[in-house]
Amino acid sequence: MNASGAGNLEATLSVTFTALSAGHAVSADQFEPNIPLEDQAFYHDLDFVLVNYELALGYSLASWVTLETKIPYRSAYTEARFLDEADQPLDDFESIHHRDEVVAGLGDVSFGARFSLLPAGQVKGLHVFTSLGLSVPSGSTRPNPFTLGREGKRHQHIFFGTGTVDPYLSVALNYRMEWVSLSGFVYGRLSLYENRYGYTGSGTIYGGVDAMSDFGLQSFKASLGTHVMREFPAKWGDENAENSGRTDLMIALRLHWLFTDSWRLYGGVKVPVYTDTLGGQLEIPVMADLGISFSGNILD
């Protein structure tokens, strides 16, 4: 890097996989139109695989400030099953609510800046950063699916944006010792107002602590940590959106392979050990991620 620290380019391409299941009884106002009561589905049983592809770019203006942007692309794979009043499967059942399908699209792109809060070398081994910025409404949005369901109209529950400009703030620190690095972070994002469909997105607070070591190896590192995520309920008008609002306590394991000075391959899993959900409808057995990152000086 040059003396000013400017001109350093960071790029990270990551893929995150989340498997989850959701099930719920069907209220009478959400029954399928033009189907006799004895043929109605009284329970919806759903499995999802959510995949998030994200390109993150950072460009340093100086040694203490880096401009950042994150560009997410998402896909959701849904498998839907329907049960009758006796909990028996309904084969070849067609629903206005759910279906076997793949939905994909751009998420909300974010722009911000990351700041180093400690001058280099002020405290040996300690680095503290903060990031702040905004996400812009580039992801898809939908009309209220519960209203459409009451009207007997086909609808979609899956969408990838909030339809609003949402601020975020994060703080992270890392303390490097001879054999281990200790790190902690907290991230918060808020949705402050309704979009054009009356939807207010979930506010999120996510934090954790991790310990990383290379175990005396030059190219490999492993980290183990505990993470907590609190997602506040999204809203349609004044009503909480179903299947939103949760707290997860997770064990996080990640492996890193530094195959050049600039390139790094990493992958990990997060396993929830405690979950509290609004209505108790969502189960997330595991989350996994895989990524590759580059950091280098484009002026060299």
Secondary structure as a PSIPRED ss2 file (coil, helix, strand):
# PSIPRED VFORMAT (PSIPRED V4.0)

   1 M C   1.000  0.000  0.000
   2 N C   1.000  0.000  0.000
   3 A C   1.000  0.000  0.000
   4 S C   1.000  0.000  0.000
   5 G C   1.000  0.000  0.000
   6 A C   1.000  0.000  0.000
   7 G C   1.000  0.000  0.000
   8 N E   0.000  0.000  1.000
   9 L E   0.000  0.000  1.000
  10 E E   0.000  0.000  1.000
  11 A E   0.000  0.000  1.000
  12 T E   0.000  0.000  1.000
  13 L E   0.000  0.000  1.000
  14 S E   0.000  0.000  1.000
  15 V E   0.000  0.000  1.000
  16 T E   0.000  0.000  1.000
  17 F E   0.000  0.000  1.000
  18 T E   0.000  0.000  1.000
  19 A E   0.000  0.000  1.000
  20 L E   0.000  0.000  1.000
  21 S E   0.000  0.000  1.000
  22 A E   0.000  0.000  1.000
  23 G E   0.000  0.000  1.000
  24 H E   0.000  0.000  1.000
  25 A E   0.000  0.000  1.000
  26 V C   1.000  0.000  0.000
  27 S C   1.000  0.000  0.000
  28 A H   0.000  1.000  0.000
  29 D H   0.000  1.000  0.000
  30 Q H   0.000  1.000  0.000
  31 F C   1.000  0.000  0.000
  32 E C   1.000  0.000  0.000
  33 P C   1.000  0.000  0.000
  34 N C   1.000  0.000  0.000
  35 I C   1.000  0.000  0.000
  36 P C   1.000  0.000  0.000
  37 L H   0.000  1.000  0.000
  38 E H   0.000  1.000  0.000
  39 D H   0.000  1.000  0.000
  40 Q C   1.000  0.000  0.000
  41 A C   1.000  0.000  0.000
  42 F C   1.000  0.000  0.000
  43 Y E   0.000  0.000  1.000
  44 H E   0.000  0.000  1.000
  45 D E   0.000  0.000  1.000
  46 L E   0.000  0.000  1.000
  47 D E   0.000  0.000  1.000
  48 F E   0.000  0.000  1.000
  49 V E   0.000  0.000  1.000
  50 L E   0.000  0.000  1.000
  51 V E   0.000  0.000  1.000
  52 N E   0.000  0.000  1.000
  53 Y E   0.000  0.000  1.000
  54 E E   0.000  0.000  1.000
  55 L E   0.000  0.000  1.000
  56 A E   0.000  0.000  1.000
  57 L E   0.000  0.000  1.000
  58 G E   0.000  0.000  1.000
  59 Y E   0.000  0.000  1.000
  60 S E   0.000  0.000  1.000
  61 L E   0.000  0.000  1.000
  62 A E   0.000  0.000  1.000
  63 S C   1.000  0.000  0.000
  64 W C   1.000  0.000  0.000
  65 V E   0.000  0.000  1.000
  66 T E   0.000  0.000  1.000
  67 L E   0.000  0.000  1.000
  68 E E   0.000  0.000  1.000
  69 T E   0.000  0.000  1.000
  70 K E   0.000  0.000  1.000
  71 I E   0.000  0.000  1.000
  72 P E   0.000  0.000  1.000
  73 Y E   0.000  0.000  1.000
  74 R E   0.000  0.000  1.000
  75 S E   0.000  0.000  1.000
  76 A E   0.000  0.000  1.000
  77 Y E   0.000  0.000  1.000
  78 T E   0.000  0.000  1.000
  79 E E   0.000  0.000  1.000
  80 A E   0.000  0.000  1.000
  81 R E   0.000  0.000  1.000
  82 F E   0.000  0.000  1.000
  83 L E   0.000  0.000  1.000
  84 D C   1.000  0.000  0.000
  85 E C   1.000  0.000  0.000
  86 A C   1.000  0.000  0.000
  87 D C   1.000  0.000  0.000
  88 Q C   1.000  0.000  0.000
  89 P E   0.000  0.000  1.000
  90 L C   1.000  0.000  0.000
  91 D C   1.000  0.000  0.000
  92 D C   1.000  0.000  0.000
  93 F C   1.000  0.000  0.000
  94 E C   1.000  0.000  0.000
  95 S C   1.000  0.000  0.000
  96 I C   1.000  0.000  0.000
  97 H C   1.000  0.000  0.000
  98 H C   1.000  0.000  0.000
  99 R C   1.000  0.000  0.000
 100 D C   1.000  0.000  0.000
 101 E E   0.000  0.000  1.000
 102 V E   0.000  0.000  1.000
 103 V E   0.000  0.000  1.000
 104 A E   0.000  0.000  1.000
 105 G E   0.000  0.000  1.000
 106 L E   0.000  0.000  1.000
 107 G C   1.000  0.000  0.000
 108 D C   1.000  0.000  0.000
 109 V C   1.000  0.000  0.000
 110 S E   0.000  0.000  1.000
 111 F E   0.000  0.000  1.000
 112 G E   0.000  0.000  1.000
 113 A E   0.000  0.000  1.000
 114 R E   0.000  0.000  1.000
 115 F E   0.000  0.000  1.000
 116 S E   0.000  0.000  1.000
 117 L C   1.000  0.000  0.000
 118 L C   1.000  0.000  0.000
 119 P C   1.000  0.000  0.000
 120 A C   1.000  0.000  0.000
 121 G C   1.000  0.000  0.000
 122 Q C   1.000  0.000  0.000
 123 V C   1.000  0.000  0.000
 124 K C   1.000  0.000  0.000
 125 G C   1.000  0.000  0.000
 126 L E   0.000  0.000  1.000
 127 H E   0.000  0.000  1.000
 128 V E   0.000  0.000  1.000
 129 F E   0.000  0.000  1.000
 130 T E   0.000  0.000  1.000
 131 S E   0.000  0.000  1.000
 132 L E   0.000  0.000  1.000
 133 G E   0.000  0.000  1.000
 134 L E   0.000  0.000  1.000
 135 S E   0.000  0.000  1.000
 136 V C   1.000  0.000  0.000
 137 P C   1.000  0.000  0.000
 138 S C   1.000  0.000  0.000
 139 G C   1.000  0.000  0.000
 140 S C   1.000  0.000  0.000
 141 T C   1.000  0.000  0.000
 142 R C   1.000  0.000  0.000
 143 P C   1.000  0.000  0.000
 144 N C   1.000  0.000  0.000
 145 P H   0.000  1.000  0.000
 146 F H   0.000  1.000  0.000
 147 T H   0.000  1.000  0.000
 148 L H   0.000  1.000  0.000
 149 G H   0.000  1.000  0.000
 150 R H   0.000  1.000  0.000
 151 E C   1.000  0.000  0.000
 152 G C   1.000  0.000  0.000
 153 K C   1.000  0.000  0.000
 154 R C   1.000  0.000  0.000
 155 H C   1.000  0.000  0.000
 156 Q C   1.000  0.000  0.000
 157 H C   1.000  0.000  0.000
 158 I C   1.000  0.000  0.000
 159 F C   1.000  0.000  0.000
 160 F C   1.000  0.000  0.000
 161 G C   1.000  0.000  0.000
 162 T C   1.000  0.000  0.000
 163 G C   1.000  0.000  0.000
 164 T C   1.000  0.000  0.000
 165 V C   1.000  0.000  0.000
 166 D E   0.000  0.000  1.000
 167 P E   0.000  0.000  1.000
 168 Y E   0.000  0.000  1.000
 169 L E   0.000  0.000  1.000
 170 S E   0.000  0.000  1.000
 171 V E   0.000  0.000  1.000
 172 A E   0.000  0.000  1.000
 173 L E   0.000  0.000  1.000
 174 N E   0.000  0.000  1.000
 175 Y E   0.000  0.000  1.000
 176 R E   0.000  0.000  1.000
 177 M C   1.000  0.000  0.000
 178 E C   1.000  0.000  0.000
 179 W C   1.000  0.000  0.000
 180 V C   1.000  0.000  0.000
 181 S E   0.000  0.000  1.000
 182 L E   0.000  0.000  1.000
 183 S E   0.000  0.000  1.000
 184 G E   0.000  0.000  1.000
 185 F E   0.000  0.000  1.000
 186 V E   0.000  0.000  1.000
 187 Y E   0.000  0.000  1.000
 188 G E   0.000  0.000  1.000
 189 R E   0.000  0.000  1.000
 190 L C   1.000  0.000  0.000
 191 S C   1.000  0.000  0.000
 192 L C   1.000  0.000  0.000
 193 Y C   1.000  0.000  0.000
 194 E C   1.000  0.000  0.000
 195 N C   1.000  0.000  0.000
 196 R C   1.000  0.000  0.000
 197 Y C   1.000  0.000  0.000
 198 G C   1.000  0.000  0.000
 199 Y E   0.000  0.000  1.000
 200 T E   0.000  0.000  1.000
 201 G C   1.000  0.000  0.000
 202 S C   1.000  0.000  0.000
 203 G C   1.000  0.000  0.000
 204 T E   0.000  0.000  1.000
 205 I E   0.000  0.000  1.000
 206 Y E   0.000  0.000  1.000
 207 G E   0.000  0.000  1.000
 208 G E   0.000  0.000  1.000
 209 V E   0.000  0.000  1.000
 210 D E   0.000  0.000  1.000
 211 A E   0.000  0.000  1.000
 212 M E   0.000  0.000  1.000
 213 S E   0.000  0.000  1.000
 214 D C   1.000  0.000  0.000
 215 F C   1.000  0.000  0.000
 216 G C   1.000  0.000  0.000
 217 L C   1.000  0.000  0.000
 218 Q C   1.000  0.000  0.000
 219 S C   1.000  0.000  0.000
 220 F E   0.000  0.000  1.000
 221 K E   0.000  0.000  1.000
 222 A E   0.000  0.000  1.000
 223 S E   0.000  0.000  1.000
 224 L E   0.000  0.000  1.000
 225 G E   0.000  0.000  1.000
 226 T E   0.000  0.000  1.000
 227 H E   0.000  0.000  1.000
 228 V E   0.000  0.000  1.000
 229 M E   0.000  0.000  1.000
 230 R E   0.000  0.000  1.000
 231 E E   0.000  0.000  1.000
 232 F C   1.000  0.000  0.000
 233 P C   1.000  0.000  0.000
 234 A C   1.000  0.000  0.000
 235 K E   0.000  0.000  1.000
 236 W E   0.000  0.000  1.000
 237 G C   1.000  0.000  0.000
 238 D C   1.000  0.000  0.000
 239 E E   0.000  0.000  1.000
 240 N E   0.000  0.000  1.000
 241 A C   1.000  0.000  0.000
 242 E C   1.000  0.000  0.000
 243 N C   1.000  0.000  0.000
 244 S C   1.000  0.000  0.000
 245 G C   1.000  0.000  0.000
 246 R E   0.000  0.000  1.000
 247 T E   0.000  0.000  1.000
 248 D E   0.000  0.000  1.000
 249 L E   0.000  0.000  1.000
 250 M E   0.000  0.000  1.000
 251 I E   0.000  0.000  1.000
 252 A E   0.000  0.000  1.000
 253 L E   0.000  0.000  1.000
 254 R E   0.000  0.000  1.000
 255 L E   0.000  0.000  1.000
 256 H E   0.000  0.000  1.000
 257 W E   0.000  0.000  1.000
 258 L C   1.000  0.000  0.000
 259 F C   1.000  0.000  0.000
 260 T C   1.000  0.000  0.000
 261 D C   1.000  0.000  0.000
 262 S C   1.000  0.000  0.000
 263 W E   0.000  0.000  1.000
 264 R E   0.000  0.000  1.000
 265 L E   0.000  0.000  1.000
 266 Y E   0.000  0.000  1.000
 267 G E   0.000  0.000  1.000
 268 G E   0.000  0.000  1.000
 269 V E   0.000  0.000  1.000
 270 K E   0.000  0.000  1.000
 271 V E   0.000  0.000  1.000
 272 P E   0.000  0.000  1.000
 273 V E   0.000  0.000  1.000
 274 Y E   0.000  0.000  1.000
 275 T E   0.000  0.000  1.000
 276 D E   0.000  0.000  1.000
 277 T E   0.000  0.000  1.000
 278 L H   0.000  1.000  0.000
 279 G H   0.000  1.000  0.000
 280 G H   0.000  1.000  0.000
 281 Q C   1.000  0.000  0.000
 282 L E   0.000  0.000  1.000
 283 E E   0.000  0.000  1.000
 284 I E   0.000  0.000  1.000
 285 P E   0.000  0.000  1.000
 286 V E   0.000  0.000  1.000
 287 M E   0.000  0.000  1.000
 288 A E   0.000  0.000  1.000
 289 D E   0.000  0.000  1.000
 290 L E   0.000  0.000  1.000
 291 G E   0.000  0.000  1.000
 292 I E   0.000  0.000  1.000
 293 S E   0.000  0.000  1.000
 294 F E   0.000  0.000  1.000
 295 S E   0.000  0.000  1.000
 296 G E   0.000  0.000  1.000
 297 N E   0.000  0.000  1.000
 298 I C   1.000  0.000  0.000
 299 L C   1.000  0.000  0.000
 300 D C   1.000  0.000  0.000
